[in-house]
Amino acid sequence: MTDKGACILVVDDERPIRRFLRASLDSHGFEICEAAGGAEALAQAANLAPDVIILDLGLPDLDGVEVTRRLREWSHTPIIILSVRDQEKEKIRALDAGADDYLTKPFGIGELLARIRVALRHTYHTGAQLVFQTGKLRVDLARRTVSFDGQDIALTPNEYDLLKLLIQNAGKVLTHRQLLNQVWGSDYGGENHLLRANISNLRHKIEPDPAQPTYILTESGIGYRLKSED
């Protein structure tokens, strides 16, 4: 399937927002379905199997974070949060619950379309890509080798696992807790200093300028994102 024609479920209790998103996304070739509340969203997701879900947090019946948790019990469909809530703690709650991305209202339709493209690429290609390459960075996931500008780079096991996890979720924000839990284990969920040290070491090995990273981007107060080409 190409991006065009992908089904997007828009979940928002404000009719003007739904109308705007329907018009904007429909004009780019997407198929749009709508829900005004959390319970309706869960039912629509089960019945229609959308390719991407755009979800508001402030719903009248169920909070969007709770909707995300319930969806993640059985669905891997990418979830993009679209909310007026701009506090870091709200973003972290949503991402830790299983959301793939977070965009704050007001938003630009161009940025939303870029986030949708990233979500669709992740949906269609998860598990299929054995060699990741961007710029001069090349990672062979089958052989566990990393090179930059043709030169092999030696990573520690934790550094490699961290890079691999970021690659597998390229374009997505991963919270500090998600990265720590998946690379080091649940006992390390609060060891942010350990994560910062490994990210710093990784950047010194794979970034042209570690002080101005090109690949591993910081989401301030939340986590990290591996840049994905739009």
Secondary structure as UniProt FT lines:
FT   TURN            4..5
FT   STRAND          7..11
FT   HELIX           15..26
FT   TURN            27..29
FT   STRAND          31..35
FT   HELIX           38..48
FT   STRAND          52..55
FT   HELIX           64..72
FT   TURN            73..74
FT   STRAND          79..83
FT   HELIX           88..97
FT   STRAND          101..104
FT   HELIX           109..125
FT   TURN            126..128
FT   STRAND          131..134
FT   TURN            135..136
FT   STRAND          137..140
FT   TURN            141..144
FT   STRAND          145..148
FT   TURN            149..150
FT   STRAND          151..153
FT   HELIX           157..168
FT   TURN            169..171
FT   STRAND          173..175
FT   HELIX           176..183
FT   HELIX           186..188
FT   TURN            189..190
FT   HELIX           192..206
FT   TURN            210..211
FT   STRAND          216..219
FT   TURN            220..222
FT   STRAND          223..226
//
